[in-house]
Amino acid sequence: MRREDKNLKNIFAPVRSDLNRFDAVLDEQLQADSDLIQSVINHLLEKRGKRIRPTFLFLTARCSGYNHRRMVEAALGIELIHTATLLHDDVVDESDTRRGHESINYRWNNLTAILMGDFLFAKAFKMLVATDSPKLVALVAETTERVSIGELRQLEESGNFELSEEMYLDIIAAKTASLFSAAASSGAVLNKADSREVKRLSDFGEKLGTSFQIADDLLDIVGEQSKIGKEVGSDLMQGKATLPLIYALRNSGEKVRTEIVKILSNGTKPTEYQRVIEFIGNSGGIDYARERAMQFGESGLKLIRKYGDSKYSAALEQVVQFTVNREN
């Protein structure tokens, strides 16, 4: 077993029963009379994601003592929204692969991918309504709006190589960290905890989600396509300024900065990709981004230390290490 798979197994262990129920209800809910819809669903389920967000929801709820009988429905709603955004992202990015398999837009077409994303959004909110918590439905609705705004802002800033670290962090807080935030606070919301507790767990989730996205952006630069399941360097080729690049540009001389920006502005070709990667590495961008990912993770963990030591808090500590050091 690979070290990364072993680490995930250890993280999943304390909430294995929750995850088993999650999988069972997911399979039950994703059934359709339409041959097309069922074919796409089967393709999606062939290569399931790591279930990071459901696992995070279960671990946080049990660590804080806010576990609830409707946690599985909440986790399903959040995971289906996440999956729906991935289908739409693949259309926007013209991606051929997802999780090492053909993307839906590549295997079928863009229209199918978009409509299946819509189908999953509808399924998600159907599951959220089943929690009997209007506050949770409102929270996830607001979160979904934040995700959309984050994606649109990222699109708006495409090709802006003067993007500041602050602006970058605002964008990823919306498009990625907001779903982690909703997952972390779901147990407290379901249990009608006071607003201070909900905010504490929401902030915890947002910091962990920020750490996760920084690490994900790092993989686009230092990862291996066979491991991450998508083309390496796709962010750079699409003109997305992520933290390693932002830091490198900020800390380089005008001559080399002009050279790199010219390469990126013309659409990074595979032959030029290595030059940009070397620049980022030599300028300290990779080390800086990894350090910032760890800082956000550690800052988040401080918020839940008040709940004491448990197998759940220990697993959440491992989530931070896994996030920063993961290979896919």
C-alpha positions as CSV (number, residue, x, y, z in Angstrom):
1,M,0.0,0.0,0.0
2,R,1.3,3.5,-0.9
3,R,2.2,5.8,1.9
4,E,-0.5,8.2,0.8
5,D,-3.2,5.5,0.7
6,K,-2.1,4.4,4.2
7,N,-2.4,7.9,5.5
8,L,-5.9,8.2,4.0
9,K,-6.9,4.9,5.6
10,N,-5.8,6.2,9.0
11,I,-7.7,9.4,8.5
12,F,-10.9,7.6,7.5
13,A,-10.7,5.0,10.3
14,P,-12.5,7.0,13.1
15,V,-15.5,7.7,10.9
16,R,-15.5,4.5,8.8
17,S,-19.1,3.7,9.7
18,D,-20.3,7.2,8.7
19,L,-18.5,6.8,5.4
20,N,-20.0,3.4,4.8
21,R,-23.4,4.8,5.3
22,F,-22.5,7.8,3.1
23,D,-21.6,5.4,0.2
24,A,-24.7,3.4,0.7
25,V,-27.0,6.4,0.5
26,L,-25.1,7.9,-2.4
27,D,-25.5,4.7,-4.4
28,E,-29.2,4.6,-3.5
29,Q,-29.8,8.3,-4.5
30,L,-27.9,8.2,-7.7
31,Q,-30.3,6.0,-9.6
32,A,-32.1,7.2,-12.7
33,D,-34.6,5.8,-15.2
34,S,-32.8,7.5,-18.1
35,D,-30.1,5.4,-19.8
36,L,-28.0,8.5,-20.5
37,I,-28.1,9.8,-16.9
38,Q,-27.4,6.3,-15.5
39,S,-24.5,5.9,-17.8
40,V,-22.9,9.2,-16.8
41,I,-23.5,8.4,-13.1
42,N,-21.9,5.0,-13.5
43,H,-18.9,6.6,-15.1
44,L,-18.6,9.1,-12.2
45,L,-18.8,6.3,-9.6
46,E,-16.1,4.2,-11.3
47,K,-13.5,6.6,-10.0
48,R,-14.8,8.1,-6.8
49,G,-13.0,11.0,-5.2
50,K,-11.3,10.8,-1.8
51,R,-14.4,12.0,-0.1
52,I,-12.4,14.6,1.7
53,R,-15.3,16.9,2.4
54,P,-17.6,14.2,3.9
55,T,-14.8,12.9,5.9
56,F,-13.9,16.4,7.1
57,L,-17.6,16.9,8.1
58,F,-17.8,13.7,10.1
59,L,-14.5,14.2,11.8
60,T,-15.2,17.8,12.8
61,A,-18.8,17.1,14.0
62,R,-17.6,14.2,16.2
63,C,-14.5,16.0,17.4
64,S,-16.6,19.0,18.5
65,G,-19.4,16.8,19.9
66,Y,-22.0,18.1,17.4
67,N,-22.7,14.8,15.6
68,H,-26.2,14.5,14.4
69,R,-28.4,11.7,12.8
70,R,-28.7,13.8,9.6
71,M,-25.0,14.3,9.1
72,V,-24.9,11.9,6.1
73,E,-27.5,13.8,4.2
74,A,-25.6,17.1,4.9
75,A,-22.4,15.4,3.7
76,L,-24.1,14.1,0.6
77,G,-25.5,17.5,-0.3
78,I,-22.0,19.2,0.0
79,E,-20.2,16.4,-1.9
80,L,-22.8,16.5,-4.7
81,I,-22.4,20.3,-5.0
82,H,-18.6,19.8,-5.2
83,T,-19.0,17.1,-7.9
84,A,-21.3,19.4,-9.9
85,T,-18.8,22.2,-9.8
86,L,-16.1,19.8,-11.1
87,L,-18.3,18.9,-14.1
88,H,-18.8,22.6,-14.9
89,D,-15.1,23.3,-14.3
90,D,-14.1,20.7,-16.8
91,V,-16.2,22.3,-19.5
92,V,-14.7,25.8,-18.7
93,D,-11.2,24.4,-18.7
94,E,-11.8,22.1,-21.7
95,S,-10.3,19.2,-19.6
96,D,-10.0,15.8,-21.1
97,T,-9.5,13.9,-17.8
98,R,-10.7,14.0,-14.2
99,R,-9.4,11.7,-11.5
100,G,-7.4,9.8,-14.1
101,H,-10.5,9.0,-16.2
102,E,-12.1,10.7,-19.2
103,S,-14.0,13.7,-18.1
104,I,-17.7,13.8,-18.8
105,N,-17.4,16.6,-21.4
106,Y,-14.7,14.5,-23.2
107,R,-16.5,11.2,-23.0
108,W,-19.9,12.7,-24.0
109,N,-20.0,16.4,-24.7
110,N,-20.2,19.8,-23.0
111,L,-24.0,19.9,-23.0
112,T,-24.2,16.6,-21.2
113,A,-21.6,17.7,-18.6
114,I,-23.4,21.0,-17.9
115,L,-26.8,19.3,-17.6
116,M,-25.4,16.5,-15.4
117,G,-23.9,19.2,-13.2
118,D,-27.4,20.8,-12.9
119,F,-28.9,17.4,-12.1
120,L,-26.4,16.9,-9.2
121,F,-27.1,20.4,-7.9
122,A,-30.8,19.5,-7.7
123,K,-30.0,16.2,-6.0
124,A,-27.8,18.0,-3.5
125,F,-30.5,20.4,-2.4
126,K,-33.0,17.5,-2.2
127,M,-30.7,15.8,0.3
128,L,-30.2,19.0,2.2
129,V,-33.9,19.5,2.6
130,A,-34.0,16.0,4.1
131,T,-32.0,17.3,7.0
132,D,-35.0,19.3,8.2
133,S,-32.7,22.2,8.9
134,P,-33.7,25.4,7.1
135,K,-30.5,27.0,8.5
136,L,-28.3,24.4,6.9
137,V,-30.1,24.7,3.6
138,A,-29.6,28.5,3.8
139,L,-25.9,28.0,4.7
140,V,-25.2,25.7,1.8
141,A,-27.2,27.9,-0.6
142,E,-25.0,30.9,0.4
143,T,-21.9,28.8,0.1
144,T,-22.9,27.7,-3.4
145,E,-23.3,31.3,-4.3
146,R,-19.8,32.0,-2.9
147,V,-18.3,29.1,-5.0
148,S,-19.9,30.6,-8.1
149,I,-18.6,34.1,-7.4
150,G,-15.1,32.7,-6.7
151,E,-15.1,30.8,-10.0
152,L,-16.2,33.9,-11.8
153,R,-13.6,36.1,-10.1
154,Q,-10.9,33.6,-11.1
155,L,-12.1,33.8,-14.7
156,E,-12.1,37.6,-14.5
157,E,-8.5,37.6,-13.2
158,S,-7.3,35.1,-15.8
159,G,-4.1,36.5,-17.4
160,N,-3.6,39.0,-14.6
161,F,0.0,38.3,-13.5
162,E,-0.1,41.3,-11.1
163,L,-2.6,39.5,-8.9
164,S,-1.8,40.0,-5.3
165,E,-1.6,37.3,-2.7
166,E,-4.5,38.9,-0.9
167,M,-6.7,38.8,-3.9
168,Y,-5.6,35.2,-4.6
169,L,-6.6,34.2,-1.1
170,D,-9.9,35.9,-1.4
171,I,-10.7,34.0,-4.6
172,I,-9.7,30.5,-3.2
173,A,-11.6,31.2,0.0
174,A,-14.7,31.6,-2.0
175,K,-14.3,28.9,-4.7
176,T,-12.8,26.2,-2.5
177,A,-12.6,26.9,1.2
178,S,-16.2,27.9,1.5
179,L,-17.4,24.3,1.0
180,F,-14.9,23.1,3.7
181,S,-16.3,25.9,5.9
182,A,-19.9,24.7,5.4
183,A,-18.8,21.1,6.0
184,A,-17.0,21.9,9.3
185,S,-19.9,23.9,10.7
186,S,-22.7,21.5,9.5
187,G,-22.8,19.5,12.7
188,A,-23.1,22.6,14.8
189,V,-25.8,24.1,12.6
190,L,-27.8,20.8,12.7
191,N,-27.6,20.8,16.5
192,K,-28.6,24.5,16.7
193,A,-25.4,25.5,18.4
194,D,-24.9,29.1,19.3
195,S,-23.5,31.5,16.7
196,R,-20.0,31.6,18.3
197,E,-19.6,27.8,18.0
198,V,-20.8,27.9,14.4
199,K,-18.4,30.6,13.5
200,R,-15.5,28.9,15.3
201,L,-16.0,25.7,13.2
202,S,-16.7,27.7,10.0
203,D,-13.4,29.5,10.4
204,F,-11.7,26.3,11.1
205,G,-13.0,24.8,7.9
206,E,-12.2,27.9,5.8
207,K,-8.5,27.8,7.0
208,L,-8.3,24.1,6.2
209,G,-9.9,24.6,2.8
210,T,-7.5,27.4,2.0
211,S,-4.6,25.1,2.9
212,F,-6.1,22.4,0.7
213,Q,-6.4,24.7,-2.4
214,I,-2.8,26.1,-2.0
215,A,-1.6,22.5,-1.9
216,D,-3.7,21.7,-5.0
217,D,-2.2,24.7,-6.9
218,L,1.2,23.4,-5.9
219,L,0.4,20.0,-7.5
220,D,-0.3,21.7,-10.8
221,I,3.4,22.7,-10.8
222,V,5.2,19.9,-9.0
223,G,2.8,16.9,-9.4
224,E,2.9,14.0,-11.8
225,Q,0.0,13.6,-14.3
226,S,-0.3,9.8,-13.6
227,K,-0.9,10.6,-9.9
228,I,-3.0,13.8,-9.9
229,G,-5.3,12.5,-12.7
230,K,-5.2,15.6,-14.9
231,E,-2.7,17.5,-17.1
232,V,0.1,19.1,-15.1
233,G,0.6,22.8,-15.7
234,S,-3.0,23.4,-16.8
235,D,-3.4,26.4,-14.5
236,L,-0.3,28.1,-15.9
237,M,-1.3,27.3,-19.5
238,Q,-4.8,28.9,-18.8
239,G,-3.2,32.1,-17.4
240,K,-4.2,31.4,-13.7
241,A,-1.8,33.1,-11.3
242,T,-1.5,30.8,-8.2
243,L,0.5,31.4,-5.1
244,P,3.8,29.9,-6.1
245,L,3.8,32.1,-9.3
246,I,2.6,35.2,-7.4
247,Y,5.4,34.9,-4.9
248,A,8.0,34.2,-7.5
249,L,7.0,37.2,-9.6
250,R,6.9,39.5,-6.6
251,N,10.4,38.5,-5.6
252,S,12.2,38.6,-8.9
253,G,14.0,41.3,-10.9
254,E,12.3,43.3,-13.6
255,K,14.1,41.6,-16.5
256,V,13.3,38.0,-15.6
257,R,9.7,39.0,-14.5
258,T,9.1,40.6,-17.9
259,E,10.4,37.4,-19.6
260,I,8.2,35.1,-17.6
261,V,5.1,37.3,-18.0
262,K,5.7,37.4,-21.7
263,I,5.8,33.6,-21.9
264,L,2.7,33.2,-19.8
265,S,0.8,35.9,-21.7
266,N,1.3,34.1,-25.0
267,G,-0.1,30.9,-23.5
268,T,2.5,28.7,-22.0
269,K,3.6,26.0,-24.5
270,P,4.8,22.6,-23.2
271,T,8.3,23.5,-24.4
272,E,8.3,26.7,-22.3
273,Y,6.7,25.1,-19.3
274,Q,9.9,23.9,-17.8
275,R,11.5,27.4,-17.9
276,V,8.5,28.8,-15.9
277,I,8.8,25.9,-13.4
278,E,12.5,26.5,-12.9
279,F,11.8,30.2,-12.4
280,I,9.2,29.5,-9.7
281,G,11.4,27.0,-7.9
282,N,14.5,29.1,-8.0
283,S,12.6,32.1,-6.8
284,G,11.3,30.2,-3.7
285,G,7.7,30.1,-4.9
286,I,7.2,26.3,-4.3
287,D,8.7,26.4,-0.7
288,Y,6.7,29.6,0.1
289,A,3.4,28.1,-1.0
290,R,4.0,24.9,0.9
291,E,4.9,26.9,4.0
292,R,1.7,29.0,3.7
293,A,-0.4,25.9,3.3
294,M,1.0,24.5,6.5
295,Q,0.4,27.9,8.3
296,F,-3.2,28.0,7.3
297,G,-3.7,24.4,8.4
298,E,-2.0,24.9,11.8
299,S,-3.9,28.1,12.3
300,G,-7.2,26.2,11.8
301,L,-6.3,23.4,14.2
302,K,-5.8,26.0,17.0
303,L,-9.5,26.8,16.7
304,I,-10.6,23.3,17.7
305,R,-8.0,22.5,20.4
306,K,-10.6,23.5,23.0
307,Y,-12.5,20.3,22.2
308,G,-9.7,18.2,23.7
309,D,-7.8,15.2,22.4
310,S,-9.6,12.4,20.7
311,K,-9.2,10.0,17.8
312,Y,-11.2,12.5,15.8
313,S,-8.9,15.5,16.6
314,A,-5.9,13.3,15.9
315,A,-7.3,12.4,12.5
316,L,-7.9,16.1,11.7
317,E,-4.2,16.8,12.6
318,Q,-3.4,14.1,10.0
319,V,-5.7,15.9,7.5
320,V,-3.4,18.9,7.6
321,Q,-0.3,16.8,7.1
322,F,-1.9,14.9,4.2
323,T,-3.2,18.1,2.6
324,V,0.3,19.8,2.5
325,N,2.2,16.6,1.5
326,R,-0.2,14.8,-0.8
327,E,0.8,13.7,-4.2
328,N,-2.7,13.7,-5.8
